[in-house]
């Protein structure tokens, strides 16, 4: 090894340093062939850009996007590989199998979060700003009592309310508005109703503590300057309670994504949510565990990403979940 | 004090609050009322009233066993979660800056992960370490879930603790462990008790972790779930009412207790 490097050094010394810097580049650039082809292209800015973009674009479209496109295309096919003489038909069935529950989970969670926010915000505002301070803890306590009943008991009590022979249907029949019970249980409505019922506390507490922190004199000043109730709400209360909205919504969203027993008891075949789908992989033989684990990871990552994006957009950089 | 609100908006807020209270309380009230119904099926209206269902529930061996099993798991969970949670809180309080934020995020992770995912990941975990499903696995799962709440409560109290208390104890010759048990732990007392009651309620409520980690012995939520799926009967209402009354009493006591210590 030392011998080799030694001979190399000696030969380099013999040829002298000047030889190194004479290259073939000028010869090529000055040749007629180069001038008539690449030289022309490089001369104008537009063709120079085309030259610059050509290979990278082709590469990326072919090899970065292409495989994913192929996979996506096959995922829509009703059968693969494509057989001779049969028409290629596209279907969503492959997605419906697992992704309908996933998408549905997200829709239900987002919907429940939004509805909870709309319902709970006035209540939190009322307790934090309208109720006199001495009575405040009692007003809050009245709202906390139901949450010491567990998830299952609360779900069960929703069944009492909404079943065909439940209280609401009985009441409507007694009044005479309906002849036969409206079947609301085991539909999207009962599930949504139950979800909101289940999670509203997680919205109430962050909202309450955020609104409670808004100094009263800000509201006084605003009304002195002639702001009506709506302006006061839009310009002062809502911006200043942003932290509460963000953490409440994130908590409710993540809880709704993970509920398991409630959709099984309140939902029907058209409202199967993703947790139930996943749990199917874990019962019986254990060879489907990897699939279930993969779907759990998909669900976890998408849920956390959604909550994170929401927090970043609504809350700005400074907000934290806790 | 000047009226901040014109009357219409005040009335609207008032109605929103009481409407929400009704929304929260009516289903539970109906559920409780149904447990006194003198008939074999669950349906409104309730014409005859009886206490028979309670007598039946109190003699139901399955229910009593599930109660004892649930309470046992809750006690074990609470003990484990308190020890580990306070330990983690002490660690976070003693480190500063970026590390403490990172540790805090790590400690709170199980509270943020959706329940279903956490249950499945634990199920996979215990089969990786060859732990059988059953009591130990359930306690482990409930403890993982409860620890973040203890950490948050203990940490809030620790942050309000004057640092010179421990310094004084050290000056008087106590080593760190003695100082912890004689000074820090008594100071943390109320927060720890609040956290413990929270742990009990979390553990008794928990369904999804028990569902994936449990064996054949049902806990209370598992029993109620199985009965609801099996068919409605006022007996379930009586069971649920009993559980509800007891847990609400514990919760109310916890609320009362924390309020008293906070105002002191």
Interface residues (C-beta under 8 A of the other chain):
Chain A: X119 X120 X122 X123 X125 X126 X127 X129 X130 X137 X139 X141 X142 X143 X144 X145 X146 X147 X148 X149 X150 X151 X152 X153 X154 X156 X157 X158 X159 X160 X161 X163 X165 X166 X167 X169 X170 X171 X197 X200 X216 X219 X220 X223 X229 X254 X255 X257 X258 X259 X260 X261 X264 X265 X275 X278 X279 X282 X286 X289 X292 X293 X296 X299 X300 X303 X304 X321 X322
Chain B: X2 X4 X5 X6 X9 X10 X12 X13 X14 X16 X17 X20 X21 X23 X24 X25 X26 X27 X28 X30 X31 X34 X42 X43 X44 X45 X104 X108 X112 X113 X114 X115 X116 X117 X118 X119 X120 X121 X123 X124 X127 X152 X201 X204 X205 X207 X208 X211 X212 X221 X224 X225 X228 X229 X232 X236 X237 X240 X243 X244 X247 X248 X250 X251 X252 X255 X259
